Amino acid sequence: GRGSLAASSHAEIASSPSCPPDQKILSLSEQARILIAAKLPSALDAAQAALSAYAALGPTACQPPCAAVFDHVVTEAQQRGDAPSAHKAALAATRAHPGDAKALAVLLAA
């Protein structure tokens, strides 16, 4: 479908060696957003890649991925009963989006 085509073009941009880190985060998160919306199984990998890229950069000036991308990682980890992963994802999510209610709830519950 059209969504998967758009997602793969974002993936190509992100995997390019000349791609700057902030552009990589944007491409990965855009890819994840498309896959999450399409409810594809690969959405989690894409969302985790965006989260890892964002976390690896440290506090950055770049526009962080939308809260929904990070929240997806948090939710999936919770559903697996993987509290450490949920916590790690929630930390990154609240750094990117200080008002992220879902992530804050995870951190408060920990």
C-alpha positions in Angstrom: 0.0 0.0 0.0 0.9 3.7 -0.1 1.8 3.8 3.6 4.4 1.1 3.4 6.0 2.8 0.4 6.2 6.1 2.3 7.6 4.3 5.3 10.3 2.6 3.3 11.4 5.9 1.8 11.8 7.3 5.3 13.8 4.2 6.2 16.1 4.8 3.3 16.7 8.4 4.3 17.4 7.3 7.9 19.9 4.6 6.9 21.9 6.9 4.7 25.4 7.4 6.1 25.3 11.1 5.2 22.0 11.6 7.1 22.5 14.0 10.0 21.3 12.6 13.4 18.3 15.0 13.8 17.1 14.1 10.3 17.5 10.5 11.1 15.3 10.8 14.1 12.7 12.6 12.1 12.7 10.0 9.3 12.6 7.1 11.8 9.7 8.6 13.7 7.8 9.5 10.6 8.3 5.9 9.4 7.1 4.6 12.8 4.1 7.0 12.7 3.0 5.6 9.3 3.5 2.0 10.5 1.6 2.5 13.8 -1.3 4.1 11.9 -1.4 1.1 9.6 -1.2 -1.2 12.6 1.7 -3.1 11.1 3.8 -5.5 13.3 7.0 -3.7 12.2 5.7 -0.5 13.9 7.3 -1.5 17.2 10.8 -1.9 15.7 10.5 1.4 13.9 9.3 3.2 17.0 12.1 1.6 19.1 14.6 2.7 16.4 13.3 6.3 16.7 13.5 6.1 20.5 17.0 4.7 20.5 18.2 7.4 18.0 16.7 10.1 20.1 18.1 8.7 23.4 21.5 8.2 21.8 21.7 11.9 20.9 21.2 13.1 24.4 19.2 16.3 25.0 19.0 17.7 21.5 17.7 20.7 19.7 16.0 18.6 17.1 12.3 18.2 17.0 11.6 15.0 19.0 9.3 12.3 17.4 5.6 12.8 18.2 4.5 11.5 21.6 2.5 8.7 19.9 5.7 7.1 18.6 7.3 6.9 22.0 4.0 6.0 23.7 3.7 3.0 21.3 7.0 1.6 22.7 5.9 2.2 26.3 2.5 0.5 25.7 4.0 -2.5 23.9 6.6 -3.0 26.7 3.8 -2.7 29.3 1.7 -5.3 27.5 4.8 -7.7 27.5 5.2 -7.1 31.2 8.6 -5.6 30.5 8.8 -2.9 33.2 12.4 -1.9 32.6 11.8 -1.3 28.9 8.6 0.6 29.6 10.4 2.7 32.1 13.3 3.5 29.8 10.9 4.4 27.0 8.8 6.6 29.3 12.0 8.4 30.4 12.9 9.3 26.9 9.2 10.2 26.1 9.0 12.6 29.0 12.3 14.2 28.1 10.9 14.8 24.6 7.4 15.7 25.7 7.4 16.8 29.4 3.6 16.7 29.5 3.3 13.2 28.1 0.5 11.8 30.4 1.0 8.2 29.4 4.8 8.3 30.0 4.4 10.2 33.3 1.9 7.6 34.6 4.5 4.8 33.9 7.2 6.7 35.7 5.0 7.5 38.7 3.9 3.9 38.9 7.4 2.5 38.9 
